């Protein structure tokens, strides 16, 4: 995750020349990189980061500085012991004007030998840098990750250490802004796509361990042959574990499709086309929030289903939990991030009310506000994919409309955090179900995947059942 973040940021925001320079060095391990965003006093609020990068025209250098202790970079993975360079978020200041956070490649320790010989590695902090490890983390998690801190005292770096694919600073100190103000979001989208995939595979591993254990473990109800019942045969166990398997499938399949969408976005951004970025940003936020929350809860549920043995470190599940639980916080605190989904959907609701086309394709579910479909809800209709998707579209649309009504009524935005949270979950669940249904249709067309159709169909129905409960149905149809 640490190295991926460093690479992703450079690939997304560096010029071709910068990418060639830094990524080639990283491939040879001549550079060990990390992504330096979070500070002691600011994390999610990137706009208020305090570290500064002030341009000096006389020397054509940026001066990296931490104005006080609260500006110390904090929690940075890989920074505590090993990293030599950081892709650092800092406030760009040119001729006294602050242009907001930009990314700079900043050395923090003496570089590794080009051949990465451990006998020749120095790794002492460079002049003006105070760097170290922040210590143990909760639950013993990330024990092998050296999360660190870093304070800069007027550290000078060359002008071309600023990543300049979208924004540039000339030798003369002329700032050229990006064509699209949100172009830098592309790298964050890529990281969140990776988190979605990680959520699926981590949950899949935990669910697999738990299902296998509960299948082999026997307890109570001895039969005529003297065998006790398999733990998996108890409904209370199946009720907890089977939905986890289905959820893991949903997360993994959605992440595979989302990777493809990101590849399209990356190609567009290279052409200075950011038309797909708003949708990818909103969906990646919703996926990141839903995926990390459900995966973390699911991993813990898998552990509990295994009884006492699940609490043993040797089960392999406890370690999964401690390693993944921080994902609810890093790359955007989940509750804070959900507000971005809420704001984005309010903008789409405004376009809907004005009869304007949506700028986010997924927002088409708001069209259900025009109609009031009625269904005969029974076992047959609730297994109809179109009915399922319509129900979830209606649910998401209603929640967005409710948020819009609350804003119009004058409620402060800070009082509407939980409404944004609900919208985020409804948005993500609509997308996940839509992807499962699309996968079933795709597999039906492929002879290679034909045998998997009943399996994925059952998974899709189970996911729908997990997402859908009586109060939800009543809410949608009232």
C-alpha positions in Angstrom: 0.0 0.0 0.0 2.8 2.4 0.9 4.8 1.9 -2.2 1.7 1.8 -4.4 0.7 5.2 -3.1 4.1 6.7 -3.9 4.1 5.2 -7.4 0.4 6.1 -8.1 0.9 9.7 -7.2 3.9 10.1 -9.4 2.3 8.2 -12.4 -0.9 10.3 -12.1 0.6 13.8 -11.4 4.2 13.7 -12.7 5.2 14.6 -16.3 6.5 11.8 -18.5 10.0 12.9 -17.7 9.4 13.0 -14.0 7.7 9.6 -14.0 10.7 8.2 -15.9 13.2 9.7 -13.5 11.6 8.7 -10.2 9.9 5.5 -11.1 13.0 4.1 -12.7 14.9 4.9 -9.5 12.1 3.3 -7.4 12.2 0.1 -9.5 15.9 -0.3 -8.7 15.2 0.5 -5.0 17.6 3.4 -5.3 14.6 5.4 -4.0 12.2 4.1 -1.3 9.1 6.3 -1.4 6.1 7.1 0.7 3.1 9.4 0.4 3.2 12.3 2.8 -0.2 14.0 3.3 -1.5 13.6 6.8 -0.2 16.0 9.5 -0.5 16.1 13.2 -3.3 18.6 13.2 -4.9 17.9 9.8 -5.8 14.8 7.9 -9.0 14.8 5.9 -9.0 18.6 5.6 -6.3 18.7 2.9 -6.9 22.3 2.1 -5.7 23.3 5.6 -2.4 21.4 5.6 0.3 23.6 7.1 3.6 22.4 5.5 4.7 25.0 2.9 6.7 24.9 -0.3 7.9 28.4 -1.0 9.5 29.1 -4.4 12.8 30.9 -4.5 13.3 32.5 -7.9 17.0 33.3 -7.3 18.0 29.6 -6.9 15.0 28.0 -8.7 14.3 25.9 -5.6 11.3 25.2 -3.3 11.8 25.7 0.4 10.0 23.0 2.3 9.1 24.1 5.8 7.0 23.0 8.8 5.9 26.2 10.5 5.3 24.5 13.9 5.0 21.1 15.6 1.3 20.7 14.5 2.5 20.8 10.9 4.6 17.7 11.4 3.8 15.0 8.9 2.3 12.1 10.9 1.1 8.6 10.3 3.1 8.3 7.1 3.5 4.7 6.2 7.2 3.7 5.6 8.5 7.0 6.9 9.5 5.8 10.3 12.6 3.8 9.4 13.1 3.1 5.7 11.8 5.6 3.2 14.3 8.0 1.5 11.8 10.2 -0.3 8.3 11.4 0.2 5.7 12.5 -2.4 4.8 15.4 -0.1 1.6 17.4 0.0 2.5 21.1 0.8 1.0 24.5 0.3 2.5 26.0 -2.8 3.6 29.6 -2.2 4.8 31.7 -5.2 5.6 35.4 -4.9 3.7 35.5 -1.6 0.5 33.9 -2.9 -0.7 30.6 -1.7 -2.0 28.3 -4.5 -3.1 25.5 -2.2 -1.7 21.9 -1.8 0.5 20.5 -4.5 2.8 17.5 -4.5 6.6 17.6 -4.3 9.2 14.9 -4.2 11.2 15.6 -1.1 14.3 13.7 0.2 14.1 12.8 3.9 17.0 10.4 4.2 20.3 10.0 2.3 19.4 7.9 -0.8 20.1 4.2 -1.1 23.1 3.0 -3.2 21.9 2.5 -6.8 22.5 -1.2 -6.4 20.7 -1.3 -3.1 23.6 -2.9 -1.3 22.7 -3.1 2.4 26.4 -2.6 3.2 26.3 0.8 1.6 22.9 2.1 2.7 23.2 5.2 4.9 19.6 6.3 5.6 20.6 9.2 7.8 18.1 12.2 7.8 19.1 14.9 5.3 20.0 18.3 6.7 16.9 20.1 8.0 14.8 17.0 8.4 13.7 15.5 11.7 12.2 12.0 11.1 11.3 9.0 13.2 8.7 6.3 14.1 5.4 7.2 15.8 5.3 3.9 17.8 2.8 1.0 18.1 -0.7 1.1 16.7 -4.1 -0.1 18.0 -4.8 -3.8 18.2 -1.1 -4.5 17.3 -2.0 -3.7 13.7 0.4 -2.6 11.0 3.2 -3.9 13.2 5.4 -4.4 10.2 4.7 -0.9 8.8 6.9 1.8 10.1 4.5 4.7 10.3 6.5 7.8 10.9 6.6 11.5 11.5 8.7 14.2 9.7 9.4 17.9 10.4 11.1 20.1 7.8 13.3 23.1 8.6 13.7 25.1 5.4 14.7 22.1 3.3 15.6 23.1 -0.3 14.6 21.0 -3.3 15.0 21.7 -7.1 12.1 23.3 -8.9 11.4 20.2 -11.0 10.8 18.2 -7.9 7.3 19.6 -8.0 5.0 17.2 -9.9 3.9 19.2 -12.9 1.6 17.2 -15.1 -1.3 19.4 -14.4 0.0 22.6 -12.7 3.4 24.2 -13.3 5.7 26.8 -11.9 8.2 28.3 -14.4 11.8 29.3 -13.7 10.6 32.9 -13.4 8.0 32.0 -10.8 4.9 32.1 -13.1 2.2 29.7 -11.9 0.1 27.9 -14.5 -3.0 26.2 -12.9 -4.4 22.9 -14.1 -7.0 22.9 -16.8 -9.4 21.1 -14.4 -9.2 22.2 -10.8 -9.9 18.6 -9.6 -7.5 16.9 -11.9 -5.2 15.8 -9.0 -8.1 13.7 -7.6 -7.2 11.0 -10.1 -4.5 9.6 -7.9 -6.8 9.4 -4.9 -9.4 7.6 -7.1 -6.7 5.0 -8.0 -5.9 4.4 -4.3 -9.5 4.0 -3.4 -10.1 1.5 -6.2 -7.2 -0.5 -4.6 -8.8 -0.3 -1.2 -12.1 -1.6 -2.6 -10.2 -4.6 -4.0 -8.4 -5.1 -0.8 -11.6 -5.0 1.2 -13.0 -7.8 -1.0 -10.0 -10.1 -0.8 -9.5 -9.5 2.9 -13.1 -10.4 3.6 -12.9 -13.4 1.3 -10.0 -14.7 3.2 -11.7 -14.3 6.5 -14.9 -15.9 5.3 -13.1 -18.8 3.7 -11.2 -19.5 7.0 -14.4 -19.3 9.0 -16.5 -21.4 6.7 -13.8 -24.1 6.5 -13.4 -24.2 10.2 -17.1 -24.3 10.9 -17.5 -27.1 8.4 -14.8 -29.3 10.0 -15.7 -28.3 13.6 -18.4 -30.4 15.3 -20.3 -29.6 18.4 -23.5 -30.9 20.1 -26.4 -33.0 18.7 -24.7 -36.4 18.4 -26.3 -38.5 15.7 -26.8 -42.3 15.6 -23.2 -42.8 14.4 -21.8 -40.9 17.4 -20.9 -37.8 15.3 -21.7 -34.3 16.6 -23.2 -31.8 14.2 -21.1 -29.6 12.0 -21.1 -26.1 13.4 -22.0 -24.8 9.9 -25.3 -26.7 10.1 -26.6 -24.3 12.7 -28.7 -21.5 11.2 -27.1 -18.9 13.5 -23.7 -19.7 11.9 -24.9 -19.8 8.3 -26.9 -16.6 8.8 -23.6 -14.8 9.7 -21.2 -16.5 7.3 -23.0 -16.9 4.0 -23.7 -13.2 3.6 -20.0 -12.5 4.1 -19.1 -14.8 1.2 -21.7 -13.0 -1.0 -20.4 -9.6 0.1 -16.8 -10.6 -0.8 -17.9 -11.6 -4.3 -19.7 -8.3 -4.7 -16.7 -6.3 -3.6 -14.2 -8.2 -5.8 -16.4 -8.2 -8.9 -17.1 -4.5 -8.5 -13.4 -3.7 -8.0 -12.5 -5.5 -11.2 -14.9 -3.4 -13.2 -13.8 -0.3 -11.4 -10.2 -0.9 -12.3 -11.3 -0.9 -16.0 -13.2 2.4 -15.5 -10.1 3.9 -13.9 -8.0 2.9 -16.9 -10.4 4.9 -19.1 -10.2 7.8 -16.7 -6.4 7.7 -16.7 -6.3 7.8 -20.5 -8.7 10.8 -20.5 -6.6 12.7 -17.9 -3.5 12.3 -20.1 -5.5 14.2 -22.7 -6.5 16.9 -20.1 -10.1 15.5 -20.3 -11.6 15.3 -16.8 -15.2 14.6 -17.8 -15.3 11.2 -16.1 -13.5 12.4 -12.9 -16.6 13.6 -11.0 -18.4 10.3 -11.3 -15.3 8.3 -10.5 -14.5 10.5 -7.5 -18.0 10.1 -6.1 -18.3 6.4 -6.7 -14.8 5.7 -5.4 -15.6 7.6 -2.2 -18.9 5.6 -1.7 -17.1 2.3 -2.5 -14.2 3.0 -0.1 -16.6 3.9 2.7 -19.0 1.0 2.2 -16.3 -1.6 1.4 -14.0 -0.8 4.4 -16.9 -0.6 6.8 -18.5 -3.9 5.7 -15.3 -5.7 5.3 -14.0 -4.8 8.8 -17.3 -5.7 10.4 -17.4 -9.0 8.4 -13.9 -10.0 9.3 -14.7 -9.6 13.0 -18.0 -11.5 12.5 -16.0 -14.3 10.9 -13.7 -14.4 13.9 -16.5 -14.6 16.4 -18.2 -17.4 14.4 -15.1 -19.6 15.2 -15.6 -19.3 18.9 -12.5 -19.5 21.2 -10.2 -20.6 18.4 -11.1 -17.5 16.4 -9.5 -15.4 19.1 -6.2 -17.2 18.6 -3.7 -15.4 16.5 -3.1 -18.7 14.7 -6.6 -18.6 13.2 -5.3 -15.9 10.8 -8.5 -13.9 11.1 -7.5 -11.6 14.0 -4.4 -10.4 12.0 -6.7 -9.6 9.1 -8.8 -7.4 11.3 -6.0 -5.5 12.9 -4.4 -5.0 9.5 -7.5 -3.7 7.8 -9.4 -1.7 10.4 -7.3 1.4 9.8 -8.7 1.5 6.3 -11.8 3.1 7.8 -9.6 6.1 8.5 -6.8 6.4 6.0 -7.3 7.8 2.5 -10.2 9.8 3.9 -12.0 9.3 7.2 -15.2 7.4 6.3 -17.7 9.8 8.0 -15.9 12.9 6.6 -15.7 11.4 3.1 -19.4 10.6 3.0 -20.1 14.3 3.0 -18.5 14.5 -0.4 -20.9 11.9 -1.7 -23.8 13.9 -0.2 -22.7 17.2 -1.7 -22.1 15.6 -5.1 -25.6 14.1 -5.2 -27.2 17.3 -4.1 -25.7 19.0 -7.2 -27.2 16.2 -9.3 -30.6 16.7 -7.6 -30.4 20.4 -8.5 -29.8 19.4 -12.2 -32.7 17.0 -12.0 -35.0 19.7 -10.7 -33.9 22.1 -13.4 -34.3 19.5 -16.2 -30.6 19.6 -16.9 -28.5 16.5 -17.9 -26.6 14.8 -15.1 -22.9 15.3 -14.9 -22.7 12.0 -13.0 -24.1 9.0 -15.0 -25.0 7.0 -11.8 -27.3 9.8 -10.8 -29.9 8.6 -13.3 -31.5 6.7 -10.4 -32.9 10.1 -9.5 -35.3 9.7 -12.4 -37.3 7.3 -10.2 -38.5 10.4 -8.3 -40.7 11.1 -11.3 -42.4 7.7 -11.1 -44.0 5.6 -8.3 -43.7 2.0 -9.5 -45.8 -0.6 -7.7 -44.8 -4.2 -7.3 -46.5 -7.4 -6.1 -43.8 -8.3 -3.6 -43.4 -12.1 -3.4 -40.6 -14.7 -3.7 -40.8 -14.5 -7.5 -40.7 -10.7 -8.0 -38.1 -10.2 -5.3 -35.7 -12.4 -7.3 -36.3 -10.4 -10.5 -33.1 -8.4 -11.0 -34.9 -5.4 -12.5 -37.3 -5.2 -9.5 -34.3 -5.4 -7.2 -32.4 -2.7 -8.9 -35.5 -0.4 -9.1 -36.0 -0.8 -5.4 -32.5 0.2 -4.6 -32.6 3.1 -7.1 -35.8 4.4 -5.5 -34.2 4.1 -2.0 -31.1 6.1 -3.0 -33.2 8.7 -4.8 -35.5 9.2 -1.8 -32.6 9.7 0.5 -31.0 12.3 -1.8 -34.3 14.1 -2.1 -34.7 14.1 1.7 -31.3 15.6 2.1 -32.2 18.3 -0.4 -35.4 19.1 1.5 -33.4 19.3 4.8 -30.9 21.8 3.2 -33.8 23.9 1.8 -35.4 24.0 5.2 -32.3 25.7 6.5 -30.7 22.9 8.6 -26.9 23.5 9.1 -24.8 21.2 7.0 -22.9 20.0 10.1 -26.3 18.6 11.3 -26.7 16.5 8.1 -23.7 14.2 8.4 -25.7 11.1 9.0 -28.0 11.8 6.1 -24.9 11.9 3.9 -23.8 8.6 5.5 -27.1 7.0 4.6 -26.9 8.3 1.0 -23.4 7.0 0.7 -24.4 3.5 1.7 -27.5 3.5 -0.5 -25.4 4.8 -3.5 -22.7 2.1 -2.9 -25.3 -0.8 -2.5 -27.1 0.3 -5.7 -23.8 0.2 -7.6 -22.7 -3.2 -6.1 -26.1 -4.8 -6.9 -26.0 -3.3 -10.4 -22.6 -4.7 -11.0 -23.6 -8.2 -9.9 -26.6 -8.2 -12.1 -24.5 -7.0 -15.0 -22.0 -9.8 -14.3 -24.8 -12.4 -14.5 -25.9 -11.1 -17.9 -22.3 -11.1 -19.1 -21.7 -14.7 -18.0 -24.8 -15.8 -19.7 -23.3 -14.8 -23.0 -20.1 -16.6 -22.4 -19.8 -20.4 -22.8 -16.7 -20.3 -20.7 -18.6 -18.8 -17.7 -21.9 -20.5 -18.3 -21.5 -22.9 -15.3 -20.9 -19.9 -13.0 -24.2 -18.2 -13.9 -26.3 -20.0 -11.2 -23.5 -19.3 -8.6 -23.3 -15.6 -9.3 -27.1 -15.4 -9.5 -27.4 -16.9 -6.1 -24.7 -14.5 -4.8 -26.6 -11.6 -6.3 -29.9 -12.7 -4.7 -28.1 -13.2 -1.3 -26.5 -9.8 -1.5 -30.0 -8.3 -2.3 -31.4 -10.1 0.8 -28.5 -8.8 3.0 -29.1 -5.2 1.8 -32.8 -5.4 1.9 -34.9 -5.7 5.1 -38.6 -5.2 5.9 -38.3 -1.6 7.1 -36.4 -0.7 3.9 -39.2 -2.2 1.7 -41.8 -0.4 3.7 -39.9 2.9 3.4 -39.5 2.5 -0.4 -43.2 1.7 -1.1 -44.9 4.0 1.4 
